Amino acid sequence: MTQASEETETGICEKCIGNRQFAEWIVRNGHKGECEFDSTHGVSDGVVSLEEFAEEVDRYFRETYQLGEEYMYATEDSDNPSYDTYGEPYEDILANDLECDARVLSAIVDNLPDCSHRDIAKGAERFYTDENYEPIAAAESRHQAEEEDRWYEYRFAYQWGEFCEIVQYQRRFFKIKELLDDLFGKPEEYEGGAIKPVYALKAGQKIYRARILDDQFTFDRLTQNPAMELGAPPRDKARAGRMNVEYIPAFYAAFSEETAIAELRPGINDQLAVGTFVLQKDVRVFDFAAFSRPDSDWKDLRVHTRYEFITQMEDEISKPLRSFEKHREYIATQIVAEYLREHFNCDAVIYKSSMVRGNKTDNRNIVILDRGVEFVGAGRTLVLASHDIRDIGDIIYQISPGIPF
């Protein structure tokens, strides 16, 4: 190309763009030529073709902006939510970022590289559309803020998950109390408010414990000593459970006969012995279900300083487990049971049954923790008031819609 032709070449010059960053890019990558948009700009060493500049603008825009994400908002005129997207049209963004007049902007927009009609016919999607666009940094900042809000809202559930991870896979004997102190807080925090998660369960309270009759546990054996047969197993036969380790017995019961039976997951035609036990003295309990009672006033609940902790831990403590998960998953709740006994001076733990939902019956379980003495008998915590035999005639499953494929 001759010197004369170079001098007559036209394009967009640095004076067309008010944004210093882009104007300097034109100077660095430009050549001598005339501005095709404004003759008063004259001949300049900073001129690039419109196509070149549009490619640089496209690179900048794609690295800086994304399609605006949808958000929901409410209006006074409707009970239904409305939706909009963050950001603004890309033409408005470029007009503001480039600081150029409408004629220059229109030419740049027309030359922005995008899918061809052939590409679109093959299934490709255009990048530049009529939708709104927002800065990628703004979206990431919003996501981070939302994640921080979500973490704070569910912080106790996350802390519990971290605790379970530690005791299941890292350590079980060192620096564990510190983790639980941080999670549970101080015992006195639970003693205020109209509804207290830590309280004395009064003497006279009935609780129920069931056992399936089989070849080992027969009707004749039951009638010989019902209090012993329906009570907690002796130390040498105590198996690990949700709130106790092997060889340290605990008395598992429920606040309704239906819940006690459901916890055993019996089959049709199974026979069960159900014992009705009565507390002979007050016991101090930690009640994870304290805030989910149907007759509770939500105003009394939410003002409690440990409301969020209890509501998040309620499902974590009582979540259903499959048989192959129990050995591992019980480690955390077993440690918690000992922690509540030793540091909260609790005699028992109450939690929702994973087998009974709804409020048709009292679906709470109770575990009376080991204090080194028998659970049932004269002068003990419990006495057996009566026992009955129940036949399982039917089992009803409530099916919820699954996730569609």
NORTA-V262200 format. One line per field, one symbol per residue. ss: DSSP state (a for helix, b for strand, c for the rest). phi: phi as a letter, one per 40 degrees, with the letter a starting at -180 (. if undefined). psi: psi as a letter, one per 20 degrees, with the letter a starting at -180 (. if undefined). Layout:
ss = ???
phi = ???
psi = ???
This chain:
ss = ccaaaaaacbbbbaaacccaaaaaaaaaacbbbbbcccaaacbbbbbbcaaaaaaaaaaaaaaabbbccbbbbbbccbbbbbbbbccbcaaaaaaaaacccaaaaaaaaaccccccaaaaacccccccccccbbbaaaaaaaaaaaaaaaaaacaaaaaaaaaaaaaaaccccccaaaaaaaaaccaaaacccccccbbbbccccbbbbbbbccccccaaaaaacaaaaaccccaaacccbccbccccccbbbbccaaaaaaccccccccbbbbbbbbbcccbbbbbccaaacccccaaaaaccccaaaaaaaaaaaaccccaaaaaaaaaaaaaaaaaaaaaccccbbbbbcccccccccccbbbbbcccccccbcccccbbbbbbbbbbcccccccccccccc
phi = .cdccccccbicbcccbcccccccccccbcacibccbacccgcacbbbccccccccccdccccbbadcccbbabbccacccbbabcgadcccccccccfbccccdcccdcbccacccccccchcbcccbcccbbcccccccccccccccccccbcccccccccdccccbbabbbfcdcccdcccgcdcccccgcbbcbacccdhccbbbbaccaccbcccccccacccccccccdcbcccbdbaccgbcaccabcacccdccccfcbcgcbbcbbbbbccacbcbbbcbdcbcccccccccccccbdccccccdcccbccbcdcccdcccdcccccccccccbbfccabbacccbbbgbcacbcbbbcccbgbccbicgccbbccaaabbbccabbbccbdcccc
psi = prhghhhiqrbprhiiphphghghggghjrrpaqpihohihapqimpqqhgghhhgggggghihrrppqqqqrqqhiqiqqrqrqqarqhghghhghhlrrhgggghgghjppaqrhgghhjiqqqgoajrqqqphhggghgggghhggggghkhhhggggggggghhigqiipkhhhghghghbqhihiirrhpphoropqqipprqpqpppahhnrgghghgmhgghiaqqrgijorpahjqrpjoqqoparjqhgggghhilrrpjqqqpppoqppirqppqooijhjjphjqphhhghiphkghgghhhghghjqqqqhiiggghigghgggghghghiikqirppqqqiiprajhrokqqpopqpjjrqhprpjahqqohrqrpppohqpppopqpapq.
